[in-house]
């Protein structure tokens, strides 16, 4: 059992917040990442009117099996869904990408060639991968508030003592729940900036095995060019299976483990959808910040510009080596993909901010809020300076936050120095706790050594040169000033040529021969200087966080009071949410209208054998040429690939099931459109779209392309009365 709290300085919250009946800003019918325990009270009627055939209890019931029992958090950063009684799991290809990459070699490149387990013995264990089920949620706001009131009476204005008392009460809640839910993890999560609290119980399964995935030419078709874009033709899915101990409990990997006997799994609909059909998505959206003020939004763009510039340079270096060497391509595939995803999103966000006047709209809301505040002396006293205080706090932290971001996105990305810092830090910690030096070093080596499997020293050498040059040009620290008088190419070459951290073998030898003298290695010496650039910036930034947090909390409280009575959803925070909407296309600009789906015809239209992003496998071309789509084709004989809906999602929703009115799986959410890059801060109903891979394309690839029809046979397929494209 583990416990997590997000308890800071709390004040008395108006009771209506606890009741979750307020919201900052207008809520559109298709907007919102809704908390599951509240959908019956807040969303049931609207969902039914939109077309939902399920009752709220069929979707979420804490005491009985419901739809939520088929949904998992996959690996901590994505969502997945159980699609068979024996723990078969679907998620996105890009969610499984890192695990597939770790399992790949030049001889067995599962990223390039794909993989299909033809029996259970061929399902490959994924070290470190876990999936998490939601077991239980309970509103504990009143308990937390009671503990806070009691602490204030005892300790007055001693905020540290009050916070400690509240945390003690929370830990007692966690311990009690841990007794009631063995083999589970318990957290207390806050919502609305510490205004509402839920105790949440999760069950985590740690034996997850790779079952299959298409080659990247399907699962990542379009790669960076098509990322965040529509029309889309990516078969973005992968398959895993969850295993448990023979007694049914979660367990680490063991050959003795058996497939999970799932509480619930999703049925698969082959009926198809059409524009206007009801859809809902359940998953674990990561972070949204829809309560941000205009000063915060302006600074966010400033931070993003720093990130974009650094990643542009780093990615160019990585990609050049990846295209030149198949081994490097495997080693850096996941690193490059992760970096480029944010890089492109931030560019789209900046454009969306301008096009949609996001900052201007925030300023308008702030002005209207201020009018409401000034209409009451009591509100003026409490909220009158809320926005100004946020602006002051943002400005106070500007230099430090920029300092940190510049260092983190450049010199901190040099892997050689990271290896050195990590190993010495781990060893030093163990030595300080009484572990003998050699044992401590060997333990640290065991933690660092696996990283070398995904490491190219020559690629890292090039990255180091580029990042140090860029940091020298953009930073204003003492270290950056020292770099101005240095031949960086020669400096980097000397460090790499002299270091023992360039390979696992060299590092092991150095530990055996030199022990802690390894701190004299140039990678550690320079790495420490680079690391401190990040640390110093972070420390300075943290010193400005408390005033910003207080100001933000006060402003949020004011917004909630101002908008009381409106349907409410809090910002995403990696807790399970439901979003509902409809299938539909959109018009991004004058004379341009996108329909709501794509077909395999579009894959062939995009094919470019000379561009790695748009290579089409020969077998897929053959299936298309022969129109050999089996039971997965649309009524007109074409093969669907992807479709659009207006569900409100964000990062973390990748891999989430998109379901029809009956709760049957019709696809997997995997992306947003280019025009919705501002969606984390503001929902735009006319333009924001969720891009989903059609489940029929998923099954077609598994069955007809991959020859793994036994996996389809394991699922429950339904041909419910429905409408096709």
PyMOL commands that set and color helices and strands:
alter all, ss='L'
color gray80, all
select helices_A, chain A and resi 15-18+36-42+44-50+56-59+67-70+93-103+110-113+120-122+141-155+159-180+216-219+223-226+294-324+326-356+358-374+377-383+386-408+411-413+415-432+437-454+457-474+478-483+488-498+504-520+522-542+545-562+600-606+612-614+618-625+630-632+674-676+695-705+709-713
alter helices_A, ss='H'
color red, helices_A
select strands_A, chain A and resi 34-35+71-74+78-82+88-91+115-116+124-125+131-139+185-191+196-205+207-213+238-244+258-259+268-269+278-283+577-582+586-589+592-594+597-599+640-645+657-659+665-672+690-694+717-718
alter strands_A, ss='S'
color yellow, strands_A
deselect
rebuild
show_as cartoon
